[in-house]
Amino acid sequence: MTQESNLQEELRKLSVELRLLEQTAETYQSRLNMMNAALTDLTYANMTLEGVEKEKEKAELLVPIGGGSYIKVKLGNPDKIVVGMGSGVSVEKSLGEAKSVIKERLEGLEKGRLSVQQQSAQVADRINKDRRRMDRLVASLREGNAPSNV
């Protein structure tokens, strides 16, 4: 095999690797977007629970129903919160327990988000290195000579 065909084969391999890395980066970005949405949702839930904690029974509240619309309700028992546990299962918990569950979820999600961010950064670094290497290989092929330290 000639040196030029070796370079072309290496370019082909780099091209395939870059496509896979870019797909991986897109997957990580999608995960980050979902995690950020979940973090926002849990942060609102936490803020709401803190607000409810300051209210008394029978206090009038405005509850969002979507589309920037609200409904007035009277608070029943502010110490009984129904918390989703997953798989469509919800459990009644005390206000303190509900806050604890939300806090744990926030902490776990934040750790997961940081991990995905680190993995995403590693993939981005690898993409950049591969692109630089590909640019050097293409330049060498155009010049018609082998690179010295590509």
TIRO-2110 file (N, C-alpha, C; in Angstrom, 1 decimal):
// TIRO-2110
0.8, -1.2, 0.0, N, 1, A
0.0, 0.0, 0.0, CA, 1, A
0.9, 1.2, 0.0, C, 1, A
0.5, 2.2, -0.8, N, 2, A
1.3, 3.4, -0.9, CA, 2, A
1.0, 4.3, 0.3, C, 2, A
1.9, 5.3, 0.5, N, 3, A
1.7, 6.2, 1.6, CA, 3, A
0.4, 7.0, 1.4, C, 3, A
0.1, 7.3, 0.2, N, 4, A
-1.1, 8.1, -0.1, CA, 4, A
-2.3, 7.3, 0.2, C, 4, A
-2.3, 6.0, -0.1, N, 5, A
-3.5, 5.2, 0.2, CA, 5, A
-3.6, 4.9, 1.7, C, 5, A
-2.5, 4.9, 2.4, N, 6, A
-2.5, 4.8, 3.9, CA, 6, A
-3.1, 6.0, 4.5, C, 6, A
-2.8, 7.2, 3.9, N, 7, A
-3.4, 8.5, 4.4, CA, 7, A
-4.9, 8.5, 4.1, C, 7, A
-5.3, 8.0, 3.0, N, 8, A
-6.7, 8.0, 2.6, CA, 8, A
-7.5, 7.1, 3.6, C, 8, A
-6.9, 5.9, 3.9, N, 9, A
-7.5, 5.0, 4.8, CA, 9, A
-7.6, 5.6, 6.2, C, 9, A
-6.6, 6.3, 6.6, N, 10, A
-6.7, 6.9, 7.9, CA, 10, A
-7.7, 8.0, 7.9, C, 10, A
-7.8, 8.8, 6.8, N, 11, A
-8.9, 9.8, 6.7, CA, 11, A
-10.3, 9.2, 6.8, C, 11, A
-10.4, 8.0, 6.1, N, 12, A
-11.7, 7.4, 6.2, CA, 12, A
-12.1, 6.9, 7.6, C, 12, A
-11.1, 6.4, 8.3, N, 13, A
-11.3, 5.9, 9.7, CA, 13, A
-11.6, 7.1, 10.6, C, 13, A
-10.9, 8.2, 10.4, N, 14, A
-11.2, 9.4, 11.2, CA, 14, A
-12.6, 10.0, 10.9, C, 14, A
-13.0, 9.9, 9.7, N, 15, A
-14.3, 10.4, 9.3, CA, 15, A
-15.4, 9.6, 10.0, C, 15, A
-15.2, 8.3, 10.0, N, 16, A
-16.2, 7.4, 10.7, CA, 16, A
-16.2, 7.7, 12.2, C, 16, A
-15.0, 7.8, 12.7, N, 17, A
-14.9, 8.1, 14.2, CA, 17, A
-15.6, 9.5, 14.5, C, 17, A
-15.3, 10.5, 13.7, N, 18, A
-15.9, 11.8, 13.9, CA, 18, A
-17.4, 11.7, 13.9, C, 18, A
-18.0, 11.0, 12.9, N, 19, A
-19.5, 10.9, 12.9, CA, 19, A
-20.0, 10.2, 14.1, C, 19, A
-19.3, 9.2, 14.6, N, 20, A
-19.8, 8.5, 15.8, CA, 20, A
-19.7, 9.4, 17.0, C, 20, A
-18.5, 10.2, 17.1, N, 21, A
-18.4, 11.1, 18.2, CA, 21, A
-19.4, 12.2, 18.2, C, 21, A
-19.7, 12.7, 17.0, N, 22, A
-20.7, 13.8, 16.9, CA, 22, A
-22.1, 13.3, 17.3, C, 22, A
-22.4, 12.0, 17.0, N, 23, A
-23.7, 11.4, 17.4, CA, 23, A
-23.7, 11.3, 18.9, C, 23, A
-22.6, 10.9, 19.5, N, 24, A
-22.5, 10.8, 20.9, CA, 24, A
-22.6, 12.1, 21.6, C, 24, A
-22.0, 13.2, 21.0, N, 25, A
-22.1, 14.5, 21.6, CA, 25, A
-23.6, 15.0, 21.5, C, 25, A
-24.3, 14.7, 20.4, N, 26, A
-25.7, 15.0, 20.3, CA, 26, A
-26.6, 14.3, 21.4, C, 26, A
-26.2, 13.0, 21.6, N, 27, A
-26.9, 12.3, 22.7, CA, 27, A
-26.7, 12.9, 24.0, C, 27, A
-25.5, 13.3, 24.3, N, 28, A
-25.2, 13.9, 25.6, CA, 28, A
-25.9, 15.2, 25.7, C, 28, A
-26.0, 16.0, 24.7, N, 29, A
-26.7, 17.3, 24.7, CA, 29, A
-28.2, 17.1, 25.0, C, 29, A
-28.7, 16.0, 24.3, N, 30, A
-30.1, 15.7, 24.6, CA, 30, A
-30.4, 15.3, 26.0, C, 30, A
-29.5, 14.5, 26.6, N, 31, A
-29.6, 14.1, 28.0, CA, 31, A
-29.5, 15.4, 28.9, C, 31, A
-28.5, 16.3, 28.6, N, 32, A
-28.4, 17.5, 29.4, CA, 32, A
-29.7, 18.3, 29.3, C, 32, A
-30.3, 18.4, 28.2, N, 33, A
-31.5, 19.2, 28.0, CA, 33, A
-32.6, 18.6, 28.9, C, 33, A
-32.7, 17.3, 28.9, N, 34, A
-33.8, 16.6, 29.7, CA, 34, A
-33.5, 16.8, 31.2, C, 34, A
-32.2, 16.7, 31.5, N, 35, A
-31.8, 16.8, 32.9, CA, 35, A
-32.1, 18.3, 33.4, C, 35, A
-31.8, 19.2, 32.6, N, 36, A
-32.0, 20.6, 32.9, CA, 36, A
-33.5, 20.9, 33.1, C, 36, A
-34.3, 20.3, 32.3, N, 37, A
-35.8, 20.4, 32.4, CA, 37, A
-36.3, 19.8, 33.7, C, 37, A
-35.7, 18.6, 34.0, N, 38, A
-36.1, 18.0, 35.3, CA, 38, A
-35.6, 18.8, 36.5, C, 38, A
-34.4, 19.4, 36.4, N, 39, A
-33.9, 20.2, 37.5, CA, 39, A
-34.8, 21.4, 37.7, C, 39, A
-35.2, 22.0, 36.6, N, 40, A
-36.1, 23.2, 36.7, CA, 40, A
-37.4, 22.8, 37.4, C, 40, A
-38.0, 21.7, 36.9, N, 41, A
-39.2, 21.2, 37.5, CA, 41, A
-39.1, 20.9, 39.0, C, 41, A
-38.0, 20.2, 39.4, N, 42, A
-37.8, 19.9, 40.8, CA, 42, A
-37.5, 21.2, 41.6, C, 42, A
-36.8, 22.2, 41.0, N, 43, A
-36.6, 23.4, 41.7, CA, 43, A
-37.9, 24.2, 42.0, C, 43, A
-38.8, 24.2, 41.0, N, 44, A
-40.1, 24.8, 41.2, CA, 44, A
-40.9, 24.0, 42.3, C, 44, A
-40.8, 22.7, 42.3, N, 45, A
-41.5, 21.9, 43.3, CA, 45, A
-41.0, 22.3, 44.7, C, 45, A
-39.6, 22.4, 44.8, N, 46, A
-39.0, 22.7, 46.1, CA, 46, A
-39.4, 24.1, 46.5, C, 46, A
-39.4, 25.1, 45.6, N, 47, A
-39.8, 26.4, 46.0, CA, 47, A
-41.3, 26.4, 46.4, C, 47, A
-42.1, 25.7, 45.8, N, 48, A
-43.6, 25.6, 46.1, CA, 48, A
-43.7, 25.0, 47.5, C, 48, A
-43.0, 23.9, 47.8, N, 49, A
-43.1, 23.3, 49.1, CA, 49, A
-42.7, 24.3, 50.2, C, 49, A
-41.6, 25.1, 49.9, N, 50, A
-41.2, 26.1, 50.9, CA, 50, A
-42.2, 27.1, 51.1, C, 50, A
-42.9, 27.5, 50.0, N, 51, A
-44.0, 28.5, 50.1, CA, 51, A
-45.2, 27.9, 50.9, C, 51, A
-45.5, 26.7, 50.6, N, 52, A
-46.7, 26.1, 51.3, CA, 52, A
-46.4, 26.0, 52.8, C, 52, A
-45.1, 25.7, 53.1, N, 53, A
-44.7, 25.6, 54.5, CA, 53, A
-45.0, 26.8, 55.3, C, 53, A
-45.1, 28.0, 54.7, N, 54, A
-45.3, 29.2, 55.4, CA, 54, A
-46.8, 29.6, 55.5, C, 54, A
-47.6, 28.8, 54.7, N, 55, A
-49.0, 29.1, 54.7, CA, 55, A
-49.8, 28.3, 55.8, C, 55, A
-50.9, 28.8, 56.1, N, 56, A
-51.8, 28.2, 57.1, CA, 56, A
-52.9, 27.4, 56.4, C, 56, A
-53.5, 26.5, 57.1, N, 57, A
-54.7, 25.8, 56.5, CA, 57, A
-55.7, 26.8, 56.1, C, 57, A
-56.4, 26.5, 55.0, N, 58, A
-57.5, 27.3, 54.5, CA, 58, A
-57.0, 28.6, 53.8, C, 58, A
-55.7, 28.8, 53.7, N, 59, A
-55.1, 29.9, 53.0, CA, 59, A
-55.5, 29.8, 51.5, C, 59, A
-55.8, 31.0, 50.9, N, 60, A
-56.1, 31.0, 49.5, CA, 60, A
-54.9, 31.0, 48.7, C, 60, A
-54.8, 30.2, 47.7, N, 61, A
-53.6, 30.1, 46.8, CA, 61, A
-54.0, 30.1, 45.4, C, 61, A
-53.1, 30.6, 44.5, N, 62, A
-53.3, 30.5, 43.1, CA, 62, A
-52.4, 29.3, 42.6, C, 62, A
-53.1, 28.4, 41.9, N, 63, A
-52.4, 27.2, 41.4, CA, 63, A
-52.3, 27.3, 39.9, C, 63, A
-51.1, 27.2, 39.3, N, 64, A
-51.0, 27.2, 37.9, CA, 64, A
-51.7, 26.0, 37.2, C, 64, A
-52.5, 26.3, 36.2, N, 65, A
-53.1, 25.2, 35.5, CA, 65, A
-52.6, 25.1, 34.0, C, 65, A
-51.6, 25.9, 33.7, N, 66, A
-51.0, 25.9, 32.3, CA, 66, A
-51.4, 27.0, 31.5, C, 66, A
-50.6, 27.4, 30.5, N, 67, A
-51.0, 28.4, 29.6, CA, 67, A
-51.0, 29.8, 30.3, C, 67, A
-50.3, 30.0, 31.4, N, 68, A
-50.3, 31.2, 32.1, CA, 68, A
-51.6, 31.5, 32.9, C, 68, A
-52.3, 30.4, 33.1, N, 69, A
-53.6, 30.6, 33.8, CA, 69, A
-53.5, 29.9, 35.2, C, 69, A
-54.3, 30.5, 36.1, N, 70, A
-54.3, 30.0, 37.5, CA, 70, A
-55.7, 29.8, 38.0, C, 70, A
-55.8, 29.0, 39.0, N, 71, A
-57.1, 28.8, 39.7, CA, 71, A
-56.9, 29.0, 41.2, C, 71, A
-57.9, 29.7, 41.8, N, 72, A
-57.9, 29.9, 43.2, CA, 72, A
-58.3, 28.7, 43.9, C, 72, A
-57.5, 28.3, 44.9, N, 73, A
-57.9, 27.1, 45.8, CA, 73, A
-57.6, 27.5, 47.2, C, 73, A
-58.3, 26.7, 48.1, N, 74, A
-58.0, 26.8, 49.5, CA, 74, A
-57.2, 25.7, 49.9, C, 74, A
-56.1, 26.0, 50.7, N, 75, A
-55.2, 24.9, 51.1, CA, 75, A
-55.9, 24.1, 52.2, C, 75, A
-55.8, 22.8, 51.9, N, 76, A
-56.4, 21.8, 52.9, CA, 76, A
-55.4, 21.6, 54.0, C, 76, A
-54.8, 20.5, 54.1, N, 77, A
-53.8, 20.1, 55.1, CA, 77, A
-52.4, 20.4, 54.5, C, 77, A
-51.8, 21.5, 54.9, N, 78, A
-50.5, 21.8, 54.3, CA, 78, A
-49.4, 20.8, 54.7, C, 78, A
-49.6, 19.9, 55.6, N, 79, A
-48.6, 18.9, 56.0, CA, 79, A
-48.7, 17.6, 55.2, C, 79, A
-49.7, 17.5, 54.4, N, 80, A
-49.9, 16.2, 53.6, CA, 80, A
-49.6, 16.5, 52.1, C, 80, A
-48.5, 15.9, 51.6, N, 81, A
-48.1, 16.2, 50.2, CA, 81, A
-48.1, 14.8, 49.5, C, 81, A
-48.7, 14.8, 48.3, N, 82, A
-48.7, 13.6, 47.5, CA, 82, A
-47.4, 13.7, 46.6, C, 82, A
-46.5, 12.7, 46.7, N, 83, A
-45.2, 12.7, 46.0, CA, 83, A
-45.2, 11.6, 45.0, C, 83, A
-44.9, 11.9, 43.8, N, 84, A
-44.7, 10.8, 42.8, CA, 84, A
-43.4, 10.1, 43.0, C, 84, A
-43.5, 8.7, 43.1, N, 85, A
-42.4, 7.9, 43.4, CA, 85, A
-41.8, 7.2, 42.1, C, 85, A
-42.5, 7.4, 41.0, N, 86, A
-42.1, 6.7, 39.8, CA, 86, A
-43.0, 5.7, 39.3, C, 86, A
-43.0, 5.3, 38.1, N, 87, A
-43.9, 4.3, 37.5, CA, 87, A
-45.4, 4.5, 37.8, C, 87, A
-45.8, 5.8, 37.9, N, 88, A
-47.2, 6.1, 38.1, CA, 88, A
-47.6, 5.9, 39.6, C, 88, A
-46.7, 5.7, 40.5, N, 89, A
-47.0, 5.5, 41.9, CA, 89, A
-46.8, 6.8, 42.6, C, 89, A
-47.8, 7.2, 43.4, N, 90, A
-47.6, 8.3, 44.3, CA, 90, A
-47.9, 7.9, 45.7, C, 90, A
-47.3, 8.6, 46.7, N, 91, A
-47.4, 8.3, 48.1, CA, 91, A
-47.6, 9.6, 48.8, C, 91, A
-48.5, 9.6, 49.8, N, 92, A
-48.7, 10.7, 50.7, CA, 92, A
-47.6, 10.8, 51.7, C, 92, A
-47.0, 12.0, 51.8, N, 93, A
-45.9, 12.2, 52.8, CA, 93, A
-46.1, 13.5, 53.5, C, 93, A
-45.4, 13.6, 54.6, N, 94, A
-45.5, 14.8, 55.4, CA, 94, A
-44.7, 15.9, 54.6, C, 94, A
-44.9, 17.1, 54.9, N, 95, A
-44.2, 18.2, 54.2, CA, 95, A
-42.7, 18.1, 54.3, C, 95, A
-42.2, 17.7, 55.5, N, 96, A
-40.8, 17.6, 55.7, CA, 96, A
-40.2, 16.4, 54.8, C, 96, A
-41.0, 15.3, 54.8, N, 97, A
-40.5, 14.1, 54.0, CA, 97, A
-40.5, 14.5, 52.5, C, 97, A
-41.6, 15.2, 52.1, N, 98, A
-41.7, 15.6, 50.7, CA, 98, A
-40.5, 16.5, 50.3, C, 98, A
-40.2, 17.4, 51.2, N, 99, A
-39.0, 18.3, 50.9, CA, 99, A
-37.7, 17.5, 50.8, C, 99, A
-37.6, 16.5, 51.7, N, 100, A
-36.4, 15.7, 51.7, CA, 100, A
-36.3, 14.9, 50.4, C, 100, A
-37.4, 14.3, 49.9, N, 101, A
-37.4, 13.6, 48.7, CA, 101, A
-37.0, 14.4, 47.5, C, 101, A
-37.6, 15.6, 47.5, N, 102, A
-37.3, 16.6, 46.4, CA, 102, A
-35.8, 17.0, 46.4, C, 102, A
-35.3, 17.3, 47.6, N, 103, A
-33.9, 17.6, 47.8, CA, 103, A
-33.0, 16.5, 47.3, C, 103, A
-33.2, 15.3, 47.7, N, 104, A
-32.4, 14.2, 47.3, CA, 104, A
-32.4, 14.0, 45.8, C, 104, A
-33.6, 14.2, 45.2, N, 105, A
-33.7, 14.1, 43.7, CA, 105, A
-32.9, 15.2, 43.0, C, 105, A
-33.0, 16.4, 43.6, N, 106, A
-32.2, 17.5, 43.0, CA, 106, A
-30.7, 17.2, 43.1, C, 106, A
-30.3, 16.7, 44.3, N, 107, A
-28.8, 16.4, 44.4, CA, 107, A
-28.4, 15.3, 43.5, C, 107, A
-29.2, 14.3, 43.4, N, 108, A
-28.8, 13.2, 42.5, CA, 108, A
-28.8, 13.6, 41.0, C, 108, A
-29.8, 14.4, 40.6, N, 109, A
-29.8, 14.9, 39.3, CA, 109, A
-28.7, 15.8, 39.0, C, 109, A
-28.3, 16.7, 39.9, N, 110, A
-27.2, 17.6, 39.7, CA, 110, A
-25.9, 16.8, 39.5, C, 110, A
-25.7, 15.8, 40.3, N, 111, A
-24.5, 14.9, 40.2, CA, 111, A
-24.5, 14.3, 38.8, C, 111, A
-25.6, 13.8, 38.4, N, 112, A
-25.7, 13.1, 37.1, CA, 112, A
-25.5, 14.1, 36.0, C, 112, A
-26.0, 15.3, 36.1, N, 113, A
-25.8, 16.4, 35.1, CA, 113, A
-24.3, 16.7, 35.0, C, 113, A
-23.6, 16.9, 36.1, N, 114, A
-22.2, 17.2, 36.1, CA, 114, A
-21.4, 16.0, 35.4, C, 114, A
-21.8, 14.8, 35.7, N, 115, A
-21.1, 13.7, 35.0, CA, 115, A
-21.3, 13.7, 33.5, C, 115, A
-22.5, 14.0, 33.1, N, 116, A
-22.8, 14.0, 31.6, CA, 116, A
-22.0, 15.2, 31.0, C, 116, A
-22.0, 16.3, 31.7, N, 117, A
-21.2, 17.5, 31.2, CA, 117, A
-19.7, 17.1, 31.0, C, 117, A
-19.2, 16.4, 32.0, N, 118, A
-17.8, 16.0, 31.9, CA, 118, A
-17.6, 15.1, 30.7, C, 118, A
-18.5, 14.1, 30.5, N, 119, A
-18.3, 13.2, 29.4, CA, 119, A
-18.5, 13.9, 28.1, C, 119, A
-19.4, 14.9, 28.1, N, 120, A
-19.6, 15.7, 26.9, CA, 120, A
-18.4, 16.5, 26.5, C, 120, A
-17.7, 17.0, 27.5, N, 121, A
-16.5, 17.8, 27.3, CA, 121, A
-15.4, 16.9, 26.8, C, 121, A
-15.3, 15.7, 27.3, N, 122, A
-14.3, 14.8, 26.8, CA, 122, A
-14.5, 14.4, 25.3, C, 122, A
-15.8, 14.2, 25.0, N, 123, A
-16.1, 13.9, 23.6, CA, 123, A
-15.8, 15.1, 22.7, C, 123, A
-16.1, 16.3, 23.2, N, 124, A
-15.8, 17.5, 22.4, CA, 124, A
-14.3, 17.7, 22.2, C, 124, A
-13.5, 17.4, 23.2, N, 125, A
-12.1, 17.5, 23.0, CA, 125, A
-11.6, 16.5, 22.0, C, 125, A
-12.1, 15.3, 22.1, N, 126, A
-11.7, 14.2, 21.1, CA, 126, A
-12.1, 14.7, 19.7, C, 126, A
-13.3, 15.2, 19.5, N, 127, A
-13.8, 15.7, 18.2, CA, 127, A
-12.8, 16.8, 17.7, C, 127, A
-12.4, 17.7, 18.5, N, 128, A
-11.5, 18.8, 18.1, CA, 128, A
-10.1, 18.2, 17.7, C, 128, A
-9.6, 17.2, 18.5, N, 129, A
-8.3, 16.6, 18.1, CA, 129, A
-8.4, 15.9, 16.8, C, 129, A
-9.5, 15.1, 16.6, N, 130, A
-9.7, 14.4, 15.4, CA, 130, A
-9.8, 15.3, 14.2, C, 130, A
-10.5, 16.4, 14.4, N, 131, A
-10.6, 17.4, 13.2, CA, 131, A
-9.3, 18.0, 12.9, C, 131, A
-8.5, 18.3, 13.9, N, 132, A
-7.2, 18.9, 13.6, CA, 132, A
-6.3, 17.9, 12.9, C, 132, A
-6.4, 16.7, 13.3, N, 133, A
-5.6, 15.6, 12.7, CA, 133, A
-6.1, 15.4, 11.2, C, 133, A
-7.4, 15.4, 11.0, N, 134, A
-7.9, 15.3, 9.7, CA, 134, A
-7.5, 16.4, 8.8, C, 134, A
-7.5, 17.7, 9.3, N, 135, A
-7.1, 18.8, 8.6, CA, 135, A
-5.6, 18.7, 8.1, C, 135, A
-4.8, 18.2, 9.0, N, 136, A
-3.3, 18.0, 8.7, CA, 136, A
-3.2, 16.9, 7.6, C, 136, A
-4.0, 15.8, 7.7, N, 137, A
-3.9, 14.7, 6.7, CA, 137, A
-4.3, 15.2, 5.4, C, 137, A
-5.4, 16.0, 5.3, N, 138, A
-5.9, 16.5, 4.1, CA, 138, A
-4.9, 17.4, 3.4, C, 138, A
-4.3, 18.3, 4.3, N, 139, A
-3.3, 19.2, 3.7, CA, 139, A
-2.1, 18.4, 3.2, C, 139, A
-1.7, 17.3, 3.9, N, 140, A
-0.6, 16.5, 3.4, CA, 140, A
-0.9, 15.8, 2.1, C, 140, A
-2.2, 15.4, 1.9, N, 141, A
-2.6, 14.7, 0.7, CA, 141, A
-2.6, 15.8, -0.5, C, 141, A
-3.0, 16.9, -0.2, N, 142, A
-3.1, 18.0, -1.2, CA, 142, A
-1.7, 18.4, -1.7, C, 142, A
-0.7, 18.4, -0.7, N, 143, A
0.7, 18.7, -1.1, CA, 143, A
1.3, 17.5, -1.7, C, 143, A
0.8, 16.3, -1.6, N, 144, A
1.3, 15.2, -2.2, CA, 144, A
2.5, 14.5, -1.5, C, 144, A
2.7, 14.9, -0.2, N, 145, A
3.7, 14.3, 0.5, CA, 145, A
3.2, 13.8, 1.9, C, 145, A
4.0, 12.9, 2.5, N, 146, A
3.6, 12.4, 3.7, CA, 146, A
3.8, 13.3, 4.9, C, 146, A
2.9, 13.4, 5.8, N, 147, A
3.2, 14.2, 7.0, CA, 147, A
4.3, 13.7, 7.8, C, 147, A
5.0, 14.6, 8.5, N, 148, A
6.1, 14.2, 9.3, CA, 148, A
5.6, 13.7, 10.7, C, 148, A
4.7, 14.4, 11.3, N, 149, A
4.2, 14.0, 12.6, CA, 149, A
2.7, 14.2, 12.8, C, 149, A
2.0, 13.7, 11.9, N, 150, A
0.5, 13.9, 11.9, CA, 150, A
0.0, 12.9, 12.9, C, 150, A
END
